[in-house]
Amino acid sequence: MKSLIEAIRGKLEEMGFKVVLNSALKGISGIEHRFELLAYKEENVVCVDIPNPSFIFLAVYGKAIDLPWVKILVPVKEDNFYYCNYTMDNLFVIPYGNIEEFVKKLEELLTPRS
């Protein structure tokens, strides 16, 4: 069975992204932020962050504020999902039941609408 990160990597590569695992980006503050996965395609940068559920909001909000040009995706199992009204354009906390469901949501989010 594929892990979530392997499935995300495969889908992003299929969509034409160059993918790097366990990497970091420097934010406007100069702080380097680590991610499980970074993906690049032209001017689009997508990061996947899997923070400790106890610190999800502190961890991801800080990164989203410091990296406003990056789409930050945070997969959260539905049974651990804590709903919050997110007000950031570049932060996507995505609840999912299984890996296939997450990959489908990922594709929908990143496919340009005509």
C-alpha positions in Angstrom: 0.0 0.0 0.0 1.3 3.4 -0.9 1.9 6.0 1.8 0.2 9.3 1.6 3.4 11.2 0.6 4.2 8.6 -2.1 0.6 9.0 -3.5 0.8 12.8 -3.5 4.3 12.7 -5.1 3.0 10.4 -7.9 -0.1 12.6 -8.6 2.0 15.8 -8.6 4.6 14.3 -11.0 1.7 13.1 -13.2 0.5 16.7 -13.3 3.9 17.9 -14.4 5.3 19.1 -11.1 9.0 18.6 -10.1 8.8 17.1 -6.6 11.4 17.2 -3.8 10.9 15.3 -0.6 11.9 16.6 2.9 13.1 20.1 1.8 12.7 23.7 3.0 11.9 27.2 1.7 13.1 30.5 3.1 10.2 32.8 4.0 10.1 36.6 3.8 11.2 36.7 7.4 14.4 34.8 6.5 13.3 31.8 8.5 13.6 28.4 6.7 10.4 26.3 6.8 10.6 22.6 6.4 8.0 20.5 4.5 7.5 16.8 3.8 7.2 17.6 0.1 7.8 20.6 -2.2 6.6 20.7 -5.8 7.3 23.2 -8.5 5.7 23.8 -11.9 6.4 27.1 -13.7 5.5 29.8 -11.2 3.5 27.5 -9.0 4.9 26.2 -5.7 3.0 23.6 -3.7 4.1 22.4 -0.3 2.7 19.5 1.8 3.0 19.9 5.5 2.0 17.2 8.0 2.4 18.9 11.4 1.8 17.5 14.8 -2.0 17.6 15.3 -1.5 19.4 18.7 0.2 22.3 17.0 -1.4 22.4 13.6 -2.6 26.0 13.7 0.6 27.5 15.1 2.7 25.5 12.7 0.8 26.0 9.5 -0.4 29.6 10.0 3.1 30.8 10.6 4.4 29.2 7.4 1.5 30.4 5.4 2.0 34.0 6.5 5.8 33.8 5.9 5.4 32.1 2.4 2.5 34.0 0.8 3.4 32.9 -2.8 3.2 29.2 -1.9 0.1 26.9 -1.7 0.4 25.0 1.6 -1.6 21.7 1.7 -2.2 20.1 5.1 -3.8 16.6 4.9 -5.7 15.7 8.0 -7.5 12.4 8.6 -11.2 13.1 9.0 -11.3 11.5 12.4 -8.6 14.0 13.6 -10.0 17.0 11.7 -10.7 20.1 13.7 -12.8 22.6 11.6 -11.7 26.2 11.7 -12.7 29.0 9.4 -9.5 29.5 7.5 -9.0 33.0 6.2 -5.7 32.6 4.2 -5.7 32.2 0.4 -2.6 30.0 0.4 -3.5 27.6 3.2 -5.6 24.5 2.5 -6.3 22.1 5.4 -7.8 19.1 3.6 -9.7 16.4 5.5 -9.7 13.0 3.9 -10.9 9.5 4.7 -8.4 7.5 2.6 -5.4 8.2 0.4 -7.4 8.0 -2.9 -9.9 10.6 -1.6 -7.0 13.0 -0.7 -5.4 12.5 -4.1 -8.7 13.3 -5.9 -9.1 16.5 -3.8 -5.5 17.4 -4.5 -6.1 17.1 -8.3 -9.3 19.2 -8.1 -7.5 21.9 -6.1 -4.6 22.2 -8.5 -6.3 21.8 -11.8 -6.9 25.2 -13.4 -10.5 26.0 -14.0 -11.5 27.3 -17.4 
